[in-house]
């Protein structure tokens, strides 16, 4: 006669066998769902690394996207070297996939996205959001160059940082106008007395006017400083709005 323990063991084993196919199907379903999620390539700005984008990364993941945050040597490499680096990273993580691939860049990261997309075809390209990006360069660098002590500190900026002025030969002004849907978010930090360095409304480092691009699909200004934009909940919400709808929700 079977003991109670042996009966319970048999029932438990039978239950495991019945549930096992369902568990396998659930795992396969989860893997397929993750594979089909729309992806976002997220790029940080000058002097930062990908950890600086952690809050926006988290918010975009919460919105349902798979986020690939890229890092690069912004203070050491030339724009050409950085582009070669991020191209390899994008090829490794995201090429050959069927799901939509969006791009979001803060500050210099936005310029690198524009440069990358001007040289590389992305068949499954979705939408692009540039956050506080100096699309026409920043006058701060122009003014710094006029100071005698700039030659002492310019190496700190590196070759890419030194190429972010407003002159016609600067890195921002060498880039072609976008041929893809792009939304631009500018920051505005009130109460700053810095007209001498940055004429007009600005976020502390980039003027509102400098962020604008010919052919942009939508544009919005958020009250926040340049560095704080990557942590700002309203900025992240507007990024999601544009990626989903192709437009911002006006404040």
Secondary structure, DSSP 8 states (H G I E B T S, - for coil): ---HHHHHHHHHHHHHHHHHHHHHHHHHHHHHHHHHS-EEEEE--TT--GGGGHHHHHHHHHTT-EEEEE---TTTS-HHHHHHHHHHHHHHHHTT-SS-EEEEEETHHHHHHHHHHHH---TTEEEEEEES--TT--HHHHHHHTSTTHHHHHHHHHHHHTT-SSSTTSTGGGS---SS-EEEEEE--TT---TTTS-SSBSSSSBHHHH--TT-SEEEEESS-TGGGGG-HHHHHHHHHHHHHSS----
